[in-house]
């Protein structure tokens, strides 16, 4: 069946995918390189802390060996001692026992100062070496992972339909080179398959269109004969309608095959202009069926193929008009920019569509409650082409049943 969208009174909520939102700090993304850097630096930091602890304990043990002072004053005549580091021994009225206790306390204090100085200097040295270790680990991780970067860049280029790209990784015959060579072989097979498909589409385009065009010309010539019997004219009109339907089917199949790939050549296209052109083309058919087309088209410029994008709007508007209510029907077509994406919404009145039937509408030759073609409303490829073209532009289409009948078709494309 065809597409059907939502009313102006209850516009559908904008589709928002949180996975598409850019993180506030993309450089904090936990990449493999960052994880390897943290692993290398963390291991060095742990080893440095252990080594520093061992050195500190050994130094403390060595300094504290022999806790008693090396000498004691037992007798002296006019002995005077001064020290800037031990103020307690400057007094002239000290007894020998007081003097010896002051010397012991001063030595203990000097031991503590020496250990504290050793610890502070060691921590500063460890901090500096940790910074160097993390920087060195980051550089080494980047060097080790550089082949993966080449594989990723090649995969991105291939995602843009550039199947001629190859990784061609040099270096030792390790796991990364094996992965790159396997990826190159896969790309080679894909390129051959897509080339064969393109060649087939080109040949089929010529082989299928030519006989249909010849049949149409012959039928039109015979129908133009005023002396032809009425039965023959009626038969000719029937055959001409059948031939026209076959031409539409061939065009739809070829367009579906071409639009399955990514769009290589992109140009700025305003969805508002595309929607206006689609409305103009369907306006006569809508008037004949008594369907009112309304809606506001705001500027929404995307990068893509104008012909294929026009096909999206045309198919959706045509379906919305053809699959509508017999009387008092309407179609609403709007375009705008939401959450950094261009959005085309086509909503309409129409028959009630069960939610479980939505997915079937996007399958080729499928309509609501019927699996094959057999209607004069189309060949059953409209929504399949819309979904294929939207995917080729990096977007997607969604459908929701409208309360009271009809559908809300929403096409979202990246700007």
N, C-alpha and C positions, 0 to 999 in steps of 0.2 A: 504493500500500500504506500501511499505517499506521505509526505511530511505534513504535520499540522502543529501549530504553535499557540502561545498564551494571550489572554485579553489585556487591554490597557488598564482595566480596573484592578487587576491583580497581577502585576508584572512579576515574572519569575525572579527568584533570588539569584544574584550573580554567582556563577561557578567560580570558586576560588580554591586553588590547589596549594596548600602550604608548602608542598615540596618544591614549588617553583619560586618561592620567595628567597631572595639572596640573603645569606646570613649576614649579621651586622659586621662581623670581623672574619672575612673569608680567609685571611692569612693564618687564622687559628684553627683551620680545618685539620683534623688529625690524619694527615697524610702518612704514607709509609715512611717518607723521608724524615718527617718530624718524629715519628715513633722510633725509628732507628737512631736518630740523633739523641733522643732522650735515653734510649737504651745504652748507647755508647757512653754518653756523659754520666748517666746514673751509675754505671758500673765503675767508671773512673772515680766518681765522687765517693762511692762506698769504699773502694780500695784505698783512696787517700785518707778517708776518715779512720779506717782501721790502722793504716800505717802511722798516722799522726798520734793515735791513741797509744800504740806500742812505743813509739819514740818518747812520748811524754812520760809514760810509766817507767821506762828504763832510765830516763834522765832524772826523774824524781827519786828513784831508788838509788842511783849513783850519788846524787847530791846528799841524800840523807844517810849514806853509809858513814858510820862513826859519828853518832849524834853529839858526843862529848867534844868540847873544844880541844884543840891540839895543845894548849898550854894553859897554865893557871899562875897567877901571881901569888906567891906565898910570902915574899918579904921584899922590901925595897926601901931605899933611902932617897927621899926627894924625887920619887917617880911621878912624872906628870904626863898624861895621855890626853890627846884631843882627837876628835873625829867629827866630820860633817854628816856622815851617814848614821852615826850612833850618838845622838845627843845625850844619852843617859850616862856616858862615861866622862862627860866634861866637868862634872862636879869635883871639887877638891876635897870634899869631906867624905868620900866613899871609903868604906872598909874594903879589905881584900876580898871578902866573900861577896859584898855588893858589887864590886868591880867585876868579879868573875861571872856573876849572874847577868850583869848588863852585857858583857861580851857574848855570852851564850844566846841571850835574847836577840842581840844584833845580828849574830850569824844566822839564827833561824829566820829572821825577817829578810835577810839578804837572799836566803834560799827561796823563800816565797816570791820575792820580786823576780828572781832569775827564772823560776818556773812560769810565772805569769807572763813574763816577757817572751819566753820561748813559745808559750801557747798562743799568744796574740800574733806573733810574727808567723808562726806556722799556719794559723788560720788564714791570715792574709795571703800567704803563699799558696795555700790550698785553694782559696777563692780565685786567685788569678789563674792558676793552672786549670781549675774547673772551667772557667770561661774559655780558655784556649782549647781544652778538650772538647767542649760542646761545639765550638766553631770548627775544629778539625773533624769531629764526628759528622757535623752537618755537611761539610765539603766532601768527605769520603762517602757518605750516604748518597749524595747527589751524583757522585761519579759512578758508584755501583749501580744506581737506579737509572742512569741515563738511557740505557737500552729500553727500559720500560717507557720512558718519556717518548722515545722515537716511535714505539709501538702505539702509544696513545695518540700521538699526532697523526700518524698514518690512519688509524681507525677513525679519527674525526674527519679526515679528508675523504675517506671512503664513505662515511655517513652522508657526505654532501654529493654522493654519486660520482666521485672521482675514483673509479675503480682501477685507473692506470697507476696509482701510487703503489710503491713497494717499500718495505723497510730496508732490505738489503743490509742487514747488520753485519759488521766486521768484528773481528776479535776472536778470542778462544772459543773452542767448540764446547760451550757450557750449556746449562739449562736455558739461559736467556736467549742464546743464539738458536737453540733448537725451537724455542717458542716462536721467535721471529721468523725462522724458515717455514715453520708450519703455517703461520699466519700468511706469509707470502704465497704459499701453495693454495691456501683457501681463497685468497684474493684472485689468483689466476683462474681458478675454476669458476668463481663468481663472475669474473669479467667475461669469460667465454659464454656462460649461461645468459647473461644480460645482453651480450652482443647478438646471440642467436635469437633472443626474444625480440629485440629491436628489429632484426632482419625479418623475422616472421611477421611482426606487426606491419612493417612496410609492404611486404609482399601480399599479405592478406588484405591490406587496404586497397591495393590495386586490383587484386583478383576478385574481390567481393563487390567492389563498387562498380567496376566496369560492366559486368552482365546485368546488374540491376539498373544501371543507367540506360543501357540499351533496351531493356524490357520496358522501362518507363517511356522512352521515346517512341517505341513501336506502338505501345498502347495509346499514347496521346495522338499519334498520327491517325490510327484507325478511328479513334473517337471523334476526330475532327471531320470525318467524312459524313456529310449530311445525308447521304443515301444509305447509310448503314442501317440494318434492321434494328428495331427497338430492343429485341432480345440480345443482339450482339453489343449494343451500346451499354445495356445494363451489365452484361458480363464483363465488358471492358472496364467499366467503373469499379466493379468488384475487384478485378485483378489489379487495377491501378492502386486501389486502397491497400490491397495486400502487399503490393510491391513497395509502396511508400512505408508500410510498417516494417518490412524487411530492411529497407535502407536505414530507418531509425535504429533498428536493432544492431545493424552492423556498425553504424556510427557510435552508438553507445558502447559496444564491446571494445572497439578500437580506442575510444577515449578512456575507458576504464583501464585498459592495458597500458596506455601511455602514462596515465596519472598515478600509477602505482609506485613510480620512482620519485626520488627527491627532485626538486626543481633546481636546476643548475644556474640558469640565467634568470636573475630576479631584477625587477624594476619596481619603483614606488607605484602602488595602486591604492586608490582611495575606495574603501568599501562603500562609502556613500554614493559615489558615482556608479559603481557596479550595481548596487541595489536599485538606484533610479532607472538605469537602463533595463534591468530585469522587469521592473514594474511597468515601464513603457511598453515592453514587448508583450506582456500578458494583459495589458489594460483592456484590449478589445475582447478577449476571451472572458475576462471578469465581468464586463458589462453585459455580455450575452447571457451569462449565468446569473446575473443579478447580485454579484459579489462586490462589496465595497472594499477598496484597497486604501489603507491609511497608514499613518506612522511617520515619525521624524527620522531623517537620516543625517546624523552628525558625522563630521569628518573623522575618519579612522584609516590612516595610511599604513599599509603593510608592504613588505617586500615580497613580491611573488610574480606569477604569470597572470596577466590581466584576462586572457581568454579563459583560462581554467577557473579563475575566481568568479568571472561572470557566469560560468556554467553552474557554480555552486548556488548563486543567488537565483538564477533562472529556474533551476530544477526545484528549489524550495518553494518559490513563489507559484510556479505552475502547479505543483502538487497541492499547495494550500488552496488554490482556486478550484482545481478539479475535484478534490476530495473535500467538499464543503456541503453545507445544508442546502436544500432546494430553495429556500426563501429566507431573506434577511441575513444572509451570511456576510462575513467580513474577514479581511486578512490584514494583519498589522505587520509592517516591515520596519525595523529600526536598526540603526548602526550607531555605535559609540565606542569609546575607549574606557575599559574598566580594569583596574589593577595592572596597568601597563600592558594590556592586551586589547586587540581590536575584536569587537563582538558584533556579530550579525544575528539578529533574532527575528524569526518569522513565526508568527502565531496566527491561528485561525479558528473559526467555528467549524464544526464537522461532526462526524459520527463519534460515539464514545469508543475510545481505544483502551483496552485493558493493559495494565502495566506489563504483564508478562508477554505481551505481543510486541513490545517496543523493539527488542533486539532483532526480531525477525524482519522488521521493515528495512533493515540495512543489508539484508542478504540479496544477492542478484535473483531476479525473477520471483521475488516474494512480495506479496501484498497482504493486507489484513484479511485473515481467514481464507486465504487462497495461496497456493504455493507456486503455481505456474502462471504464465501470461494468459491472457484471454479477455482482455479489456481494451476498449478503445481509448483509455486514459493514458496509455503509455506502454513501454515495453518492459517495465519492471526493473530498470537499472538506475533510476534517478537518484535514490538515496545511496546506492552503492557507489556511484560516481562522486557524489558529494563527500562521502566519508573518505574515499580514496584521495581526492584532491586536497581535502583538509589535512590529511596525514602527510601528503607530499610537501605541504607548506609548513610542516611542524606544528599543526594545530589539531583540533579534534571537534567533533560534533556530538551533541547530546540531545535527547528527546525526552519530553515529559508530557504525560496526558494532561489535558486541560479539564478543569471541572466543568461539567456540562457538555463535554464533547470537543473534539479537536486535539491538536498537539501544539507544543511549544518547542520549536527547533532552534537550538543555540549553537552557532559556530564560533569558536574562539581561535584566533590566529595571533601568533607573536608579531610584535611591531618591529 
